[in-house]
């Protein structure tokens, strides 16, 4: 289960995200994420992705089933990377589109406050999703710049 502090970060603080896959030849592929939502089991995350970033996505997931999601809070740079296994994909639901809208608004507000870019221009940067990828989280890593970056926070590293 994703720890409470990190759930709160995903639900309220994360402002931008990118996902990663790798194909059968271990070539990495980046897919920009338009929104995310943690499912009620608190282990599965739904990631919304626009068709412009779908290249190699499903084929890579079918090759090895591994998926990663990196979420950052613009400004503080607090960042977490979630790694896990692909469990399916579908068309976005109304709940996925609502999660996308919350993320767009959070992104627009953060960029406007930090850099003065009008919020409507910022919202236009986050494209409407055409696909949702679901994955079960098995590991979470701190990626916030600083001495703890790269440290696995879930499950806790053995000392």
C-alpha positions as CSV (number, residue, x, y, z in Angstrom):
1,X,0.0,0.0,0.0
2,X,1.3,3.5,-0.8
3,X,2.1,5.3,2.4
4,X,-0.2,8.1,3.6
5,X,2.2,11.0,3.2
6,X,2.9,10.0,-0.4
7,X,-0.8,9.4,-1.1
8,X,-1.4,13.0,0.1
9,X,1.4,14.2,-2.2
10,X,-0.2,12.5,-5.2
11,X,-3.7,13.7,-4.4
12,X,-2.9,17.3,-3.5
13,X,0.7,18.4,-4.3
14,X,2.1,16.8,-7.4
15,X,1.9,19.1,-10.4
16,X,3.6,17.3,-13.3
17,X,4.4,13.8,-14.2
18,X,6.2,11.6,-16.8
19,X,6.1,7.8,-17.2
20,X,8.7,5.4,-18.5
21,X,8.7,2.1,-20.2
22,X,11.3,0.0,-21.9
23,X,10.9,-2.3,-24.9
24,X,12.1,-5.9,-25.5
25,X,15.6,-4.4,-26.4
26,X,15.6,-2.4,-23.1
27,X,15.4,0.8,-25.0
28,X,13.7,3.4,-22.7
29,X,10.6,5.4,-23.8
30,X,9.1,8.5,-22.1
31,X,5.4,9.2,-22.0
32,X,4.1,12.5,-20.6
33,X,1.2,12.0,-18.2
34,X,-1.9,14.2,-18.3
35,X,-3.3,13.1,-14.9
36,X,-3.2,10.4,-12.3
37,X,-5.4,8.9,-9.7
38,X,-4.8,6.3,-7.0
39,X,-7.4,3.5,-7.0
40,X,-9.2,2.6,-3.7
41,X,-6.8,-0.3,-3.1
42,X,-4.1,2.3,-2.5
43,X,-1.7,0.2,-4.6
44,X,-2.8,0.8,-8.1
45,X,-2.4,4.1,-10.0
46,X,-4.3,5.1,-13.1
47,X,-2.1,7.3,-15.5
48,X,-3.8,9.3,-18.2
49,X,-1.8,9.7,-21.4
50,X,-2.4,11.7,-24.6
51,X,-2.2,9.9,-27.9
52,X,0.9,12.0,-28.9
53,X,2.9,10.1,-26.2
54,X,1.5,6.6,-26.9
55,X,4.4,5.5,-29.2
56,X,5.9,2.3,-27.9
57,X,3.7,2.4,-24.8
58,X,1.5,-0.7,-25.2
59,X,4.1,-2.7,-27.1
60,X,6.7,-2.0,-24.3
61,X,4.2,-2.9,-21.6
62,X,3.4,-6.1,-23.4
63,X,7.1,-6.9,-23.8
64,X,7.9,-6.8,-20.1
65,X,5.0,-5.3,-18.1
66,X,7.1,-2.8,-16.2
67,X,6.0,0.8,-15.8
68,X,7.3,3.8,-13.9
69,X,5.7,7.1,-13.0
70,X,7.7,10.1,-11.7
71,X,5.6,12.9,-10.1
72,X,7.1,16.3,-9.1
73,X,5.7,19.3,-7.3
74,X,6.8,22.4,-9.3
75,X,8.5,24.9,-7.0
76,X,9.6,22.7,-4.1
77,X,10.9,20.0,-6.5
78,X,9.6,17.3,-4.2
79,X,9.6,14.2,-6.4
80,X,8.7,10.5,-6.2
81,X,9.2,7.7,-8.6
82,X,6.8,4.8,-8.6
83,X,7.8,1.5,-10.2
84,X,5.5,-1.4,-10.7
85,X,3.7,-3.8,-13.0
86,X,1.2,-3.0,-15.8
87,X,-2.3,-4.4,-15.1
88,X,-4.3,-3.0,-18.0
89,X,-5.3,0.0,-20.1
90,X,-8.6,1.5,-21.1
91,X,-10.3,4.6,-22.5
92,X,-10.5,7.5,-20.0
93,X,-13.6,7.5,-17.8
94,X,-15.3,10.6,-16.4
95,X,-13.3,10.1,-13.2
96,X,-10.0,10.0,-15.2
97,X,-11.0,13.2,-17.0
98,X,-11.8,14.8,-13.7
99,X,-8.3,13.8,-12.4
100,X,-6.8,15.2,-15.5
101,X,-8.6,18.5,-15.0
102,X,-7.5,18.7,-11.3
103,X,-3.9,18.1,-12.4
104,X,-4.1,20.8,-15.2
105,X,-5.5,23.3,-12.7
106,X,-2.8,22.5,-10.1
107,X,-0.1,22.8,-12.8
108,X,-1.5,26.1,-14.1
109,X,-1.7,27.6,-10.7
110,X,1.9,26.6,-9.8
111,X,3.4,27.9,-13.0
112,X,1.4,31.1,-12.8
113,X,2.5,31.8,-9.2
114,X,6.2,31.0,-9.9
115,X,6.7,32.5,-13.4
116,X,3.6,34.7,-14.1
117,X,2.5,32.7,-17.1
118,X,-1.3,33.0,-17.6
119,X,-3.1,30.0,-16.2
120,X,-5.1,29.4,-19.5
121,X,-1.8,29.1,-21.4
122,X,-0.5,26.7,-18.7
123,X,-3.6,24.5,-18.9
124,X,-3.3,24.2,-22.6
125,X,0.2,22.6,-22.1
126,X,-1.4,19.5,-20.5
127,X,-3.1,17.6,-23.3
128,X,-6.4,15.7,-22.9
129,X,-5.8,12.0,-22.3
130,X,-6.8,9.3,-24.8
131,X,-5.6,6.3,-22.9
132,X,-5.4,5.3,-19.2
133,X,-2.6,2.9,-18.1
134,X,-3.1,1.1,-14.8
135,X,-0.2,-0.3,-12.8
136,X,0.4,-1.7,-9.4
137,X,3.1,0.0,-7.4
138,X,5.8,-2.3,-6.0
139,X,8.5,0.3,-5.1
140,X,8.6,4.1,-4.4
141,X,11.9,6.1,-4.6
142,X,12.6,9.6,-3.4
143,X,13.8,11.7,-6.4
144,X,13.8,15.1,-4.7
145,X,17.2,16.7,-5.5
146,X,19.5,16.4,-2.5
147,X,21.3,13.8,-0.4
148,X,18.3,11.4,-0.2
149,X,17.7,11.3,-4.0
150,X,17.4,7.7,-5.3
151,X,16.7,6.3,-1.9
152,X,13.9,3.7,-1.8
153,X,11.2,4.8,0.6
154,X,8.7,1.9,0.0
155,X,9.2,-0.8,0.9
156,X,11.8,0.7,3.3
157,X,15.4,-0.2,2.5
158,X,17.0,-2.5,4.9
159,X,19.9,-1.0,6.9
